[in-house]
Amino acid sequence: MTFANSDSTTESPAGSGDRALNSTGARFDVRGFARTAQGNHRETLRLDEFSTDPLSADSIRSVRYLARLESGTMEQLRNLLVTATHKDARITAFLVTWAFEKFWIADALDAVLEANGQPKSHDAAEGSVRRSHTESVERRGPIRRAIAGLIQGVPIIGVHVTTGLVDEWVTRAAYDRLDASSQSSALSATIATIVAVKERHVSFFDDEARRRLADDPKAVALTRTSLERQAWPLGAIDRAGEDRSFFEKSVFGDDTGRERAADIGRRVAGLPGMDSRIGDAVTRKLRE
């Protein structure tokens, strides 16, 4: 299934993101991304295999948590688009297709839940959220975010694309952990499909984050502050506290998980304007 809307991918004026380059030196093709967006995956999933080889309770819990995170795009867009980010045509064109693809990723995970006799992710009961003073900034409503965004201006875009990049690294670690622990070939195939879709998300965020951080000292300062206090993955503050603790322990709690967290921290430290202090802060947040 494709999702094409070439009008929505009008290139931005110079300086608003057009120069973003990927690792091969070519600019990320937002128009091509929109034209080849990946939709419904259900027909390609090996769902019938779960009837004879069902997932464990822990794997089901991880799938449900990831589905809730992947389906949380509207909350994330609400937070982004009350700031200067909504004025950047290249960014908003990407986000339209990004949200579309994440909707269908969540649907694929819901299909796995249903094939295992479980309700869809948002139909299952969820406990109370974790309350922390350090996360109070993330709980600001759209009006307060809009005011803050007006003050911060265009450099806030650097924050958004960098946190988007780190979030992709965190969720990839979660998918890798789930794949390694589930011992289910059907789930492995589903995860491979999801990871392939998300690779383009990583490419866009990586291109944009490196360019904007390299070009704008104010974006660097704002991003450093944001990364030091950000809860991971994005959207975690809206999830049940018990589920957050389960995620943190299962993905980053053992020796291998601690190395996953440290690796993400090192990648953060390697971004323009970042350093080991910021990388270590991200690592600590992942291990909370």
KETORKE-120297 format. One line per field, with one value per residue: residue in one letter; x, y, z of N, C-alpha, C in turn. Coordinates in pm, whole numbers, plus 50000, padded with zeros to 5 digits. Example, Ala and Ser with C-alpha at 12.3 -4.5 7.8 and 13.67 -1.06 7.14 Angstrom:
2
resn c(a s)
n_X c(51319 51285)
n_Y c(49431 49775)
n_Z c(50780 50708)
ca_X c(51230 51367)
ca_Y c(49550 49894)
ca_Z c(50780 50714)
c_X c(51320 51290)
c_Y c(49670 50003)
c_Z c(50780 50787)
END
This chain:
288
resn c(m t f a n s d s t t e s p a g s g d r a l n s t g a r f d v r g f a r t a q g n h r e t l r l d e f s t d p l s a d s i r s v r y l a r l e s g t m e q l r n l l v t a t h k d a r i t a f l v t w a f e k f w i a d a l d a v l e a n g q p k s h d a a e g s v r r s h t e s v e r r g p i r r a i a g l i q g v p i i g v h v t t g l v d e w v t r a a y d r l d a s s q s s a l s a t i a t i v a v k e r h v s f f d d e a r r r l a d d p k a v a l t r t s l e r q a w p l g a i d r a g e d r s f f e k s v f g d d t g r e r a a d i g r r v a g l p g m d s r i g d a v t r k l r e)
n_X c(50084 50055 50111 50052 50124 50214 50194 50210 50472 50623 50921 51113 51205 51546 51762 51575 51584 51633 51890 51961 52155 52209 52394 52528 52574 52369 52070 51796 51509 51219 50986 50994 50977 50715 50573 50619 50525 50467 50190 49916 50013 49914 49851 50094 50195 50280 50056 49898 50068 50095 49894 49974 50218 50232 50305 50507 50404 50556 50658 50422 50344 50549 50506 50254 50314 50494 50323 50145 50317 50396 50157 50117 50137 49976 49970 50241 50268 50098 50245 50470 50376 50280 50484 50769 50830 50614 50615 50807 50822 50941 50989 50725 50606 50743 50656 50384 50377 50535 50370 50159 50286 50365 50117 50032 50233 50176 49929 50008 50138 49921 49777 49935 49895 49617 49622 49732 49529 49472 49348 49341 49603 49518 49277 49310 49325 49495 49736 49801 49982 50334 50449 50664 50873 51080 50989 50796 50808 50773 50507 50370 50094 49942 49917 50109 50332 50325 50375 50633 50761 50737 50912 51152 51184 51303 51532 51424 51345 51570 51589 51360 51405 51635 51563 51376 51545 51700 51495 51423 51653 51627 51381 51451 51639 51465 51303 51500 51572 51328 51301 51522 51460 51211 51205 51047 50974 50778 50718 50968 50977 50777 50888 51114 50992 50884 51116 51242 51071 51104 51367 51396 51285 51476 51690 51604 51571 51831 51982 51868 51904 52189 52264 52126 52217 52487 52483 52371 52425 52240 52042 52189 52231 51966 51895 52075 51985 51727 51775 51894 51687 51484 51241 51252 51115 50994 50681 50655 50588 50315 50232 50151 50293 50390 50422 50617 50833 50866 50942 51185 51339 51336 51450 51682 51788 51956 52297 52354 52159 52237 52465 52345 52215 52439 52559 52375 52402 52667 52636 52472 52651 52824 52698 52679 52787 52718 52828 53017 52898 52629 52562 52597 52395 52165 52199 52173 51904 51777 51820 51672)
n_Y c(49881 50219 50565 50849 51189 51433 51706 51777 51762 51977 52152 52320 52667 52776 52684 52578 52306 52172 52092 51861 51572 51225 50931 50864 51097 51199 51392 51332 51197 51336 51355 51113 50940 50991 50901 50628 50524 50289 50089 49901 49603 49354 49140 49030 48925 48650 48535 48311 48126 48174 48041 47783 47825 48015 48341 48419 48539 48763 48847 48916 49129 49311 49352 49474 49711 49838 49871 50059 50275 50320 50399 50646 50885 51111 51256 51325 51477 51687 51815 51892 52055 52294 52461 52627 52429 52356 52534 52463 52333 52105 51941 51905 51779 51536 51441 51388 51154 50989 50963 50824 50580 50488 50446 50215 50042 50012 49889 49645 49530 49514 49324 49100 49072 49012 48770 48614 48581 48807 49133 49434 49680 49929 49857 49709 49709 49967 50067 50322 50625 50699 50939 51210 51469 51558 51513 51695 51909 51786 51732 51956 52141 52212 52493 52610 52494 52612 52880 52859 52758 52973 53154 53013 52970 52899 52728 52526 52323 52170 52040 51878 51704 51576 51448 51283 51116 50990 50858 50674 50514 50407 50264 50081 49929 49809 49652 49478 49347 49221 49052 48883 48755 48631 48398 48330 48264 48374 48615 48732 48774 48967 49176 49227 49333 49569 49703 49751 49939 50148 50220 50423 50634 50671 50750 51000 51156 51144 51274 51535 51608 51612 51810 52039 52069 52109 52353 52547 52701 52768 52578 52357 52414 52414 52151 51999 52058 51951 51674 51593 51574 51428 51170 50830 50570 50824 50945 50778 50885 50896 50643 50351 50329 50079 49938 50090 50045 49771 49769 49916 49748 49504 49570 49719 49629 49404 49276 49279 49457 49689 49748 49804 50043 50200 50209 50358 50597 50661 50708 50931 51111 51143 51310 51630 51895 51765 51566 51348 51390 51450 51220 51029 51112 51046 50768 50708 50779 50586 50364 50394)
n_Z c(50000 49916 50000 49876 49830 49678 49686 49951 50011 49947 49890 50138 50203 50155 50418 50590 50613 50376 50310 50436 50470 50403 50513 50283 50156 50009 49992 50211 50069 50084 49932 49789 50004 50094 49871 49875 50112 50375 50433 50551 50708 50760 50585 50524 50753 50965 51111 51171 51277 51545 51672 51724 51833 52064 52209 52499 52825 52901 52654 52522 52682 52626 52350 52361 52500 52324 52107 52210 52241 51972 51863 51965 51821 51774 52012 52025 51790 51850 52049 51903 51692 51789 51802 51647 51470 51312 51105 50927 50621 50515 50739 50842 50623 50623 50875 50840 50680 50838 51070 50954 50882 51135 51254 51119 51193 51465 51432 51319 51538 51711 51569 51615 51890 51892 51752 51943 52119 52266 52369 52164 52192 52310 52412 52633 52990 53171 53409 53663 53590 53627 53853 53853 53966 53808 53555 53504 53324 53079 53089 53027 52896 52567 52540 52713 52598 52348 52410 52519 52294 52120 52232 52213 51941 51603 51662 51824 51662 51618 51864 51853 51631 51714 51956 51842 51692 51896 52027 51830 51835 52091 52080 51883 52020 52199 52028 51931 52167 52233 52011 52045 52283 52258 52101 51885 51560 51399 51525 51501 51226 51199 51348 51191 50964 51074 51165 50921 50807 50989 50953 50764 50902 51100 50936 50834 51072 51172 50970 50979 51250 51282 51099 51189 51454 51405 51278 51448 51742 51946 51914 51990 52265 52365 52304 52456 52715 52700 52650 52885 53067 52954 52939 52843 52633 52396 52496 52707 52956 52959 52989 53187 53512 53608 53372 53246 53419 53380 53109 53118 53280 53136 52888 52942 53180 53247 53213 52937 52857 52993 52849 52606 52675 52735 52485 52337 52475 52405 52132 52140 52260 52049 51869 51699 51904 52137 52423 52644 52893 52840 52701 52906 53077 52933 52925 53199 53240 53087 53240 53467)
ca_X c(50000 50132 50043 50119 50068 50332 50177 50246 50617 50687 51049 51118 51305 51681 51785 51473 51598 51656 52027 51989 52220 52223 52533 52592 52592 52249 51965 51682 51405 51090 50883 50998 50928 50569 50519 50639 50491 50422 50063 49870 50107 49852 49853 50229 50235 50257 49974 49843 50167 50083 49796 50048 50340 50196 50408 50506 50337 50645 50664 50295 50347 50638 50437 50147 50375 50546 50209 50095 50413 50392 50030 50106 50186 49895 50019 50370 50247 50039 50352 50562 50319 50248 50610 50817 50843 50504 50639 50906 50746 51008 50964 50584 50579 50792 50577 50257 50400 50585 50255 50088 50358 50361 49982 50026 50322 50097 49827 50074 50158 49788 49742 50008 49822 49492 49653 49764 49411 49476 49283 49430 49680 49444 49156 49348 49333 49629 49745 49826 50112 50436 50461 50799 50893 51174 50919 50687 50817 50717 50362 50309 49990 49976 49929 50240 50432 50323 50443 50776 50810 50748 51033 51270 51197 51344 51622 51353 51337 51685 51553 51261 51460 51734 51491 51319 51652 51732 51380 51434 51757 51574 51282 51520 51694 51353 51267 51608 51559 51209 51331 51618 51404 51083 51227 50933 51011 50671 50738 51090 50942 50703 50984 51196 50910 50874 51247 51268 50995 51158 51502 51388 51262 51608 51771 51561 51604 51977 52023 51822 51965 52330 52276 52079 52307 52614 52464 52303 52463 52123 51980 52271 52204 51832 51894 52146 51894 51617 51820 51928 51568 51386 51210 51254 51100 50899 50546 50655 50526 50172 50207 50142 50422 50436 50468 50745 50935 50887 51017 51322 51410 51352 51535 51810 51816 52063 52428 52343 52078 52318 52551 52257 52197 52566 52583 52293 52468 52785 52590 52428 52772 52889 52626 52738 52756 52695 52952 52995 52807 52492 52544 52581 52264 52068 52218 52112 51758 51733 51834 51590)
ca_Y c(50000 50343 50684 50953 51324 51510 51846 51799 51753 52094 52180 52439 52764 52745 52705 52515 52162 52112 52044 51742 51467 51099 50886 50853 51230 51240 51445 51243 51228 51339 51324 50969 50879 50999 50819 50485 50495 50152 50087 49781 49491 49231 49030 48973 48872 48506 48536 48179 48046 48196 47947 47666 47870 48146 48416 48416 48654 48879 48895 48982 49258 49399 49388 49570 49839 49898 49915 50183 50381 50348 50463 50774 50993 51233 51333 51382 51583 51800 51885 51950 52149 52423 52534 52668 52311 52346 52626 52406 52247 51976 51863 51867 51681 51409 51395 51333 51016 50921 50927 50720 50453 50442 50393 50078 49961 49979 49793 49515 49479 49476 49198 48996 49054 48943 48631 48545 48581 48925 49251 49535 49748 50032 49799 49645 49800 50020 50122 50465 50670 50734 51083 51251 51613 51583 51499 51791 51990 51709 51726 52085 52137 52277 52639 52640 52456 52712 52999 52827 52745 53106 53212 52938 52993 52793 52627 52415 52213 52085 51956 51779 51599 51499 51356 51181 51023 50909 50771 50563 50425 50338 50165 49973 49842 49732 49549 49379 49268 49137 48950 48788 48683 48564 48269 48308 48304 48459 48749 48784 48823 49092 49277 49261 49423 49697 49767 49799 50063 50250 50261 50553 50734 50696 50823 51140 51224 51154 51381 51665 51640 51647 51937 52151 52087 52163 52489 52641 52685 52773 52446 52269 52442 52366 52005 51946 52068 51856 51535 51564 51549 51354 51031 50747 50629 50934 50898 50690 50949 50873 50501 50306 50320 49940 49899 50158 49973 49644 49800 49954 49630 49400 49615 49776 49592 49306 49319 49313 49578 49804 49781 49871 50181 50270 50231 50473 50714 50695 50766 51067 51191 51167 51407 51765 51976 51682 51513 51233 51424 51435 51077 50959 51148 50964 50631 50697 50783 50457 50260 50426)
ca_Z c(50000 49913 50050 49798 49834 49641 49721 50091 50030 49886 49955 50219 50163 50200 50561 50674 50618 50245 50290 50516 50392 50471 50527 50151 50103 49935 50075 50232 49971 50152 49833 49767 50127 50093 49762 49901 50251 50400 50504 50620 50700 50810 50489 50515 50883 50982 51232 51201 51350 51689 51729 51771 51901 52122 52280 52645 52888 52896 52516 52496 52751 52550 52227 52395 52536 52202 52026 52268 52207 51828 51829 52036 51736 51782 52127 51988 51691 51922 52117 51806 51596 51850 51805 51515 51384 51216 50993 50838 50530 50500 50860 50851 50518 50675 50989 50793 50639 50959 51152 50880 50893 51273 51278 51069 51277 51583 51390 51305 51674 51759 51503 51689 52016 51864 51714 52067 52204 52352 52312 52108 52296 52382 52470 52759 53105 53197 53542 53681 53542 53725 53872 53892 53952 53699 53428 53501 53202 52969 53103 52993 52796 52441 52551 52770 52499 52242 52460 52526 52158 52061 52288 52167 51797 51509 51718 51889 51565 51646 51977 51812 51544 51790 52045 51754 51660 52013 52049 51736 51887 52209 52041 51812 52124 52254 51931 51930 52291 52219 51911 52101 52398 52233 52036 51796 51424 51346 51580 51440 51093 51220 51392 51074 50882 51144 51165 50785 50791 51077 50913 50697 51006 51158 50839 50830 51198 51182 50879 51028 51379 51267 51029 51271 51567 51354 51227 51538 51884 52033 51905 52073 52406 52397 52295 52572 52829 52680 52661 53024 53149 52876 52971 52722 52501 52392 52526 52824 53072 52952 53007 53326 53579 53614 53238 53224 53495 53310 52988 53155 53331 53034 52778 52985 53318 53269 53165 52795 52850 53034 52736 52509 52720 52721 52342 52298 52532 52325 52006 52173 52283 51922 51787 51706 52022 52254 52481 52732 53003 52791 52674 53034 53130 52861 52972 53332 53227 53035 53343 53586)
c_X c(50088 50046 50109 50046 50181 50319 50223 50395 50691 50814 51044 51215 51442 51696 51682 51476 51631 51793 52061 52043 52222 52370 52604 52615 52474 52143 51851 51567 51268 50977 50877 50946 50776 50508 50525 50610 50432 50297 50035 49965 50041 49862 49990 50275 50198 50175 49923 49939 50155 49981 49863 50175 50316 50313 50395 50437 50425 50654 50536 50293 50435 50572 50330 50205 50428 50433 50152 50188 50403 50263 50014 50148 50106 49939 50153 50355 50187 50148 50447 50502 50262 50373 50650 50831 50733 50522 50741 50838 50809 50980 50820 50547 50626 50698 50443 50274 50451 50468 50173 50155 50354 50223 49976 50125 50246 49989 49887 50097 50026 49743 49811 49937 49694 49516 49692 49650 49403 49400 49386 49491 49599 49310 49184 49359 49478 49630 49775 49967 50206 50446 50599 50814 50983 51108 50807 50688 50755 50566 50294 50204 50028 49992 50066 50351 50440 50396 50594 50836 50827 50877 51157 51292 51244 51440 51552 51339 51453 51660 51462 51320 51565 51666 51421 51421 51683 51618 51384 51541 51704 51474 51346 51582 51585 51310 51374 51599 51441 51236 51421 51555 51281 51098 51109 50971 50904 50686 50864 51062 50866 50797 51073 51121 50905 51006 51280 51194 51061 51298 51500 51359 51395 51692 51733 51602 51754 52029 51992 51891 52110 52344 52238 52167 52440 52603 52422 52340 52343 52048 52057 52238 52067 51826 51964 52055 51783 51661 51852 51805 51463 51367 51200 51176 51004 50758 50539 50583 50375 50135 50209 50281 50476 50488 50600 50858 50968 50973 51162 51404 51436 51449 51674 51856 51931 52194 52423 52263 52155 52414 52470 52242 52325 52596 52501 52354 52589 52743 52540 52549 52842 52817 52690 52693 52728 52829 52916 52901 52662 52464 52520 52445 52155 52077 52153 51961 51704 51734 51747 51484)
c_Y c(50124 50458 50802 51085 51419 51656 51875 51797 51865 52129 52313 52540 52723 52777 52638 52365 52097 52046 51918 51631 51339 51053 50872 50989 51280 51289 51344 51290 51222 51306 51174 50892 50878 50908 50670 50447 50355 50151 49955 49663 49356 49114 48963 48910 48724 48481 48397 48094 48062 48102 47822 47702 48009 48210 48398 48542 48779 48936 48969 49120 49357 49444 49493 49708 49911 49946 50046 50300 50419 50421 50601 50894 51121 51320 51399 51495 51707 51883 51954 52068 52275 52509 52572 52550 52307 52439 52571 52302 52109 51886 51815 51767 51542 51354 51337 51185 50931 50875 50817 50585 50400 50389 50246 49986 49917 49876 49654 49451 49437 49344 49080 48968 48974 48797 48547 48549 48698 49041 49345 49617 49848 49984 49732 49749 49841 50087 50271 50500 50699 50886 51118 51401 51644 51574 51601 51876 51917 51701 51860 52067 52216 52429 52677 52603 52559 52838 52975 52818 52878 53174 53145 52951 52871 52691 52509 52297 52116 51991 51843 51669 51515 51403 51248 51075 50931 50813 50651 50464 50342 50230 50051 49876 49753 49621 49439 49288 49173 49022 48842 48700 48599 48423 48230 48356 48394 48601 48811 48842 48955 49204 49320 49357 49562 49773 49823 49929 50177 50297 50396 50664 50773 50782 50971 51214 51243 51268 51518 51705 51685 51782 52053 52175 52147 52309 52591 52617 52689 52641 52346 52289 52390 52213 51942 51947 51965 51712 51497 51528 51462 51212 50953 50620 50749 50878 50812 50752 50930 50727 50464 50289 50178 49894 49965 50084 49840 49666 49828 49833 49529 49442 49654 49728 49496 49358 49360 49441 49702 49845 49847 50018 50261 50300 50349 50602 50758 50758 50908 51158 51226 51264 51545 51842 51897 51631 51401 51264 51406 51288 50999 50989 51064 50819 50612 50696 50651 50350 50285 50320)
c_Z c(50000 49959 49985 49811 49804 49678 49863 50113 49959 49962 50028 50161 50216 50347 50648 50664 50487 50234 50367 50429 50472 50465 50393 50088 50022 50032 50090 50143 50038 50055 49806 49886 50129 49988 49792 50046 50265 50485 50573 50597 50725 50713 50480 50648 50895 51109 51270 51283 51501 51754 51784 51846 51961 52195 52430 52698 52880 52754 52479 52562 52677 52420 52254 52426 52412 52112 52079 52237 52060 51789 51893 51953 51749 51900 52093 51888 51757 51989 52020 51731 51659 51860 51662 51419 51278 51095 50893 50750 50516 50620 50865 50743 50561 50782 50948 50757 50755 51047 51087 50898 51036 51311 51236 51139 51402 51549 51373 51441 51737 51697 51572 51821 51994 51828 51835 52167 52299 52288 52250 52221 52376 52436 52602 52869 53127 53333 53544 53634 53658 53734 53923 53869 53834 53562 53412 53374 53084 52974 53076 52884 52672 52451 52606 52672 52387 52285 52465 52387 52089 52107 52228 52017 51718 51571 51785 51793 51585 51762 51931 51726 51618 51886 51963 51718 51778 52044 51954 51783 52005 52169 51961 51912 52183 52158 51925 52052 52281 52122 51970 52209 52365 52177 51948 51656 51362 51397 51522 51303 51102 51257 51276 50982 50943 51138 51027 50758 50868 51038 50841 50797 51070 51064 50836 50957 51213 51094 50937 51158 51361 51198 51120 51393 51522 51317 51331 51683 51979 52030 51990 52221 52447 52397 52413 52695 52818 52703 52805 53107 53081 52927 52840 52743 52506 52411 52649 52943 53073 52971 53155 53386 53583 53478 53204 53295 53430 53186 53022 53202 53221 52924 52825 53123 53341 53211 53018 52778 52891 52924 52625 52547 52702 52575 52292 52352 52452 52192 52027 52188 52152 51831 51800 51830 52147 52307 52576 52847 52960 52760 52800 53095 53064 52909 53108 53325 53175 53141 53466 53610)
END
